[in-house]
Amino acid sequence: MASTAGCAADPATAPAVGPRHLSHDAAERTYLLALPTGYDGRTPAPVVVDFHGFKASKETQEARSGMGRLGADRGFVVVTPDALGEPRRWNTPAAPEAADDFGFVAALLDDLGAHLCLDPGRVYAAGHSNGAEFAAALVCRQAPRFAGVAMVSSTSLATCPPGAAPATMAVHGTADPSVPYAGGVISGSTTRVPAATQVIDEYARRYACAPAVLRTVAGMGVERMRHTGCAGGAEVVLDTVVGGTHAWPSSPDALADRVDSPAGRSYQATAAILGFFAGH
């Protein structure tokens, strides 16, 4: 889990916000850091690590999600790291010949925990597309370090070991041309994925959630499927953005996407994710 050693540090020595570097596994890794408004170095703060998608970067992810800006306003430390490679891609399968991304995130959280006052029981991962796939794998590989995960535009299968059940949220558009909501082949690959609803049902089964499914409206054109009573007090939630494309909902990309739906352009996915994390 994240260290609380930083709670004894002088707030004046807290790492500077903005672009930062960390050496790991003979590579210079980079990330963006945002601190909560009014950070005092004594109150343990929750942490969100926000992962960009394939070919993207920490800067494009922050521009899309606004997680650093919105999270800081809501009391979160937000870390937005860069993957390696040309183009950048998170090493989700942990291929030994590729970057040690899982080790990098663990080292990054350890380093931040030594200098910042972090709450070890409220560490979360979020991501877009390939970053969502990586976030889902990360919280399971490093359970119980993470309390929850949010996946946007890639509803990835549950892989957590028995006894681990992080709170899980997915946001997926029904008109996503890259990772099909109804299941099928991922664009530009031969990899097939099951339907988002099927994946969420599998999470609920693995996490021993209550049989009843709560169906509500999370916003205009956004249908919420919620499983409660899961192991360890977790929840499993799917927000279906009707007509939504692969863009992060309400991001500049979504607003510029002529085929995106009104729901895809207006649904405040980041605010919903932060609210979900705050509840777990």
C-alpha positions as CSV (number, residue, x, y, z in Angstrom):
1,M,0.0,0.0,0.0
2,A,1.0,3.6,-0.3
3,S,3.2,4.9,2.5
4,T,2.0,7.5,5.0
5,A,5.6,8.6,5.6
6,G,5.0,11.8,3.7
7,C,2.5,12.9,6.4
8,A,5.5,13.8,8.6
9,A,7.2,15.8,5.9
10,D,7.3,19.6,5.8
11,P,4.6,20.7,3.3
12,A,7.1,23.2,1.9
13,T,9.1,20.2,0.6
14,A,6.2,18.6,-1.3
15,P,7.0,17.8,-4.9
16,A,6.2,20.6,-7.3
17,V,3.0,20.2,-9.4
18,G,3.2,19.8,-13.1
19,P,5.6,17.7,-15.2
20,R,7.9,15.4,-13.2
21,H,10.5,12.6,-13.7
22,L,11.3,9.3,-12.1
23,S,14.1,6.9,-13.0
24,H,12.9,3.3,-13.1
25,D,14.4,0.2,-14.6
26,A,17.1,2.2,-16.5
27,A,14.5,4.5,-18.0
28,E,13.6,8.1,-17.3
29,R,9.8,8.0,-16.8
30,T,7.6,11.1,-16.8
31,Y,4.3,12.1,-15.2
32,L,2.1,15.0,-14.3
33,L,1.3,15.7,-10.7
34,A,-1.7,17.7,-9.3
35,L,-2.2,18.3,-5.6
36,P,-5.5,19.0,-3.8
37,T,-6.5,22.6,-3.4
38,G,-5.3,23.7,0.0
39,Y,-2.9,20.7,0.4
40,D,-1.4,21.0,3.9
41,G,0.8,17.9,4.1
42,R,-1.0,16.6,7.2
43,T,-4.4,15.4,6.0
44,P,-4.1,12.1,4.1
45,A,-5.3,12.6,0.6
46,P,-6.8,10.1,-1.8
47,V,-4.9,9.4,-5.1
48,V,-6.0,8.8,-8.7
49,V,-3.5,7.5,-11.3
50,D,-5.0,8.4,-14.7
51,F,-3.6,6.4,-17.8
52,H,-3.7,7.7,-21.3
53,G,-4.7,5.6,-24.3
54,F,-2.7,4.1,-27.2
55,K,-0.6,6.7,-29.1
56,A,-1.5,9.4,-26.5
57,S,0.4,11.1,-23.8
58,K,0.0,12.5,-20.3
59,E,-0.8,15.9,-21.7
60,T,-3.5,14.6,-24.1
61,Q,-5.0,12.6,-21.3
62,E,-5.2,15.6,-19.0
63,A,-6.7,17.6,-21.8
64,R,-9.3,14.8,-22.4
65,S,-10.2,13.8,-18.9
66,G,-9.4,17.0,-16.9
67,M,-8.7,14.6,-14.0
68,G,-5.9,16.6,-12.6
69,R,-7.9,19.9,-12.5
70,L,-11.2,18.4,-11.4
71,G,-9.6,15.9,-9.0
72,A,-7.5,18.5,-7.2
73,D,-10.7,20.6,-6.7
74,R,-12.3,17.6,-5.0
75,G,-9.3,16.8,-2.7
76,F,-7.5,14.2,-4.8
77,V,-3.8,13.9,-5.6
78,V,-3.8,13.1,-9.3
79,V,-0.9,11.4,-11.1
80,T,-1.0,11.2,-15.0
81,P,2.0,9.2,-16.2
82,D,3.4,8.5,-19.7
83,A,3.9,5.1,-21.2
84,L,7.0,4.3,-23.3
85,G,7.4,3.3,-26.9
86,E,6.8,4.7,-30.3
87,P,3.9,5.0,-30.3
88,R,3.3,5.0,-26.6
89,R,1.5,1.9,-25.3
90,W,1.0,0.5,-21.8
91,N,2.5,-3.0,-21.4
92,T,-0.7,-4.6,-20.2
93,P,0.4,-8.2,-20.8
94,A,3.6,-7.5,-18.9
95,A,5.7,-8.7,-21.8
96,P,9.3,-9.1,-20.5
97,E,10.8,-7.5,-23.6
98,A,8.7,-4.3,-23.1
99,A,8.7,-1.6,-20.4
100,D,8.1,-2.6,-16.8
101,D,5.0,-0.5,-16.4
102,F,3.5,-2.3,-13.4
103,G,6.8,-1.9,-11.6
104,F,7.0,1.7,-12.6
105,V,3.6,2.5,-11.1
106,A,4.5,0.7,-7.9
107,A,7.7,2.7,-7.7
108,L,6.0,6.0,-8.5
109,L,3.4,5.5,-5.7
110,D,6.1,4.5,-3.3
111,D,8.1,7.6,-4.2
112,L,5.1,9.9,-3.8
113,G,4.1,8.3,-0.6
114,A,7.5,9.2,0.9
115,H,7.0,12.9,0.1
116,L,3.3,13.4,0.2
117,C,0.6,12.7,2.8
118,L,-1.4,10.0,1.0
119,D,-4.3,7.8,2.2
120,P,-3.2,4.2,1.6
121,G,-6.8,3.0,1.7
122,R,-7.9,5.4,-1.1
123,V,-5.7,4.8,-4.1
124,Y,-7.5,4.5,-7.5
125,A,-6.7,3.9,-11.1
126,A,-8.5,5.3,-14.2
127,G,-7.8,5.1,-17.8
128,H,-8.9,5.5,-21.4
129,S,-8.8,2.8,-24.0
130,N,-5.4,1.0,-23.7
131,G,-5.0,2.9,-20.4
132,A,-8.3,1.5,-19.2
133,E,-7.1,-2.0,-20.0
134,F,-3.9,-1.3,-18.1
135,A,-5.7,0.2,-15.1
136,A,-8.0,-2.9,-14.9
137,A,-4.9,-5.2,-15.0
138,L,-3.0,-3.0,-12.5
139,V,-5.5,-3.0,-9.7
140,C,-5.7,-6.8,-9.8
141,R,-1.9,-7.4,-10.1
142,Q,-1.3,-5.0,-7.2
143,A,-4.3,-5.9,-5.0
144,P,-5.0,-4.8,-2.3
145,R,-3.1,-1.5,-3.0
146,F,-6.0,-0.1,-5.1
147,A,-9.5,0.5,-3.8
148,G,-11.1,1.0,-7.2
149,V,-10.8,1.4,-10.9
150,A,-12.6,3.2,-13.7
151,M,-12.4,2.1,-17.3
152,V,-13.4,4.5,-20.2
153,S,-13.9,3.2,-23.7
154,S,-12.5,-0.3,-22.9
155,T,-14.4,-2.6,-20.6
156,S,-11.7,-5.1,-19.7
157,L,-12.2,-8.5,-18.2
158,A,-11.9,-9.2,-14.5
159,T,-8.6,-10.8,-13.6
160,C,-8.3,-10.2,-9.8
161,P,-7.3,-13.2,-7.6
162,P,-9.9,-14.7,-5.3
163,G,-10.6,-12.4,-2.3
164,A,-9.7,-9.2,-4.2
165,A,-12.7,-7.1,-5.3
166,P,-11.8,-3.4,-6.0
167,A,-14.8,-1.1,-6.7
168,T,-15.2,-1.2,-10.5
169,M,-16.7,1.4,-12.9
170,A,-16.9,1.3,-16.7
171,V,-18.0,4.0,-19.1
172,H,-18.6,2.8,-22.7
173,G,-20.3,4.3,-25.7
174,T,-22.6,2.1,-27.8
175,A,-21.2,3.5,-31.1
176,D,-17.5,3.0,-30.2
177,P,-15.8,2.0,-33.5
178,S,-12.5,1.0,-31.8
179,V,-13.6,-1.2,-28.9
180,P,-17.1,-2.5,-29.8
181,Y,-19.6,-2.1,-27.0
182,A,-21.5,-5.1,-28.2
183,G,-18.4,-7.2,-28.6
184,G,-16.3,-8.0,-31.6
185,V,-12.8,-7.3,-33.0
186,I,-10.8,-4.3,-31.7
187,S,-10.1,-1.9,-34.5
188,G,-6.6,-2.5,-36.0
189,S,-6.1,-5.9,-34.4
190,T,-7.3,-9.4,-34.5
191,T,-8.3,-9.4,-30.8
192,R,-11.9,-10.1,-30.0
193,V,-13.6,-8.7,-26.9
194,P,-16.9,-9.7,-25.3
195,A,-19.8,-7.2,-24.9
196,A,-19.4,-4.6,-22.2
197,T,-22.5,-5.9,-20.4
198,Q,-21.1,-9.4,-20.4
199,V,-17.9,-8.2,-18.9
200,I,-19.6,-6.3,-16.2
201,D,-21.8,-9.3,-15.4
202,E,-18.6,-11.4,-15.0
203,Y,-17.2,-8.8,-12.6
204,A,-20.4,-9.1,-10.5
205,R,-20.2,-12.9,-10.5
206,R,-16.5,-12.9,-9.5
207,Y,-17.1,-10.3,-6.8
208,A,-20.1,-12.1,-5.4
209,C,-22.4,-9.1,-5.8
210,A,-26.1,-9.3,-4.9
211,P,-28.3,-10.9,-7.6
212,A,-30.5,-7.8,-8.2
213,V,-29.2,-5.3,-10.8
214,L,-30.2,-1.6,-10.2
215,R,-30.9,0.3,-13.5
216,T,-31.0,4.1,-13.3
217,V,-30.3,7.1,-15.5
218,A,-26.9,8.7,-14.9
219,G,-27.6,11.6,-17.3
220,M,-29.2,12.4,-20.6
221,G,-28.7,9.4,-22.8
222,V,-26.6,7.5,-20.2
223,E,-28.0,4.3,-18.7
224,R,-26.4,3.0,-15.5
225,M,-26.3,-0.7,-14.5
226,R,-25.2,-1.1,-10.9
227,H,-24.3,-4.2,-8.9
228,T,-24.2,-3.7,-5.2
229,G,-23.5,-5.9,-2.1
230,C,-20.3,-7.1,-3.6
231,A,-17.4,-8.7,-1.6
232,G,-15.7,-6.2,0.7
233,G,-18.4,-3.5,0.1
234,A,-17.4,-3.1,-3.5
235,E,-19.7,-2.0,-6.3
236,V,-19.7,-2.8,-10.0
237,V,-21.1,-0.1,-12.3
238,L,-21.5,0.3,-16.1
239,D,-22.5,3.7,-17.5
240,T,-23.7,3.1,-21.1
241,V,-23.4,6.2,-23.2
242,V,-26.0,5.8,-25.9
243,G,-24.5,6.7,-29.3
244,G,-21.2,7.5,-27.7
245,T,-18.0,7.0,-29.6
246,H,-14.5,6.1,-28.5
247,A,-13.8,9.7,-27.2
248,W,-13.7,10.4,-23.5
249,P,-17.2,11.8,-22.9
250,S,-17.5,15.6,-22.8
251,S,-13.8,15.9,-23.8
252,P,-12.6,18.3,-26.5
253,D,-12.3,15.2,-28.7
254,A,-16.0,14.3,-28.0
255,L,-17.1,17.9,-28.8
256,A,-15.2,17.8,-32.1
257,D,-16.5,14.4,-33.1
258,R,-19.3,15.0,-35.5
259,V,-20.7,11.4,-35.2
260,D,-20.7,11.5,-31.4
261,S,-24.1,11.6,-29.7
262,P,-25.5,14.4,-27.5
263,A,-24.8,12.1,-24.5
264,G,-21.2,11.5,-25.6
265,R,-20.7,15.3,-25.8
266,S,-22.4,16.2,-22.5
267,Y,-21.9,13.4,-20.0
268,Q,-19.4,14.4,-17.4
269,A,-17.5,11.1,-17.1
270,T,-14.7,12.5,-15.0
271,A,-17.0,13.9,-12.4
272,A,-18.9,10.6,-12.3
273,I,-15.7,8.7,-11.8
274,L,-14.4,11.0,-9.0
275,G,-17.8,10.6,-7.3
276,F,-17.6,6.9,-7.6
277,F,-14.1,6.8,-6.1
278,A,-15.1,9.1,-3.3
279,G,-17.8,6.6,-2.3
280,H,-15.3,3.8,-2.0
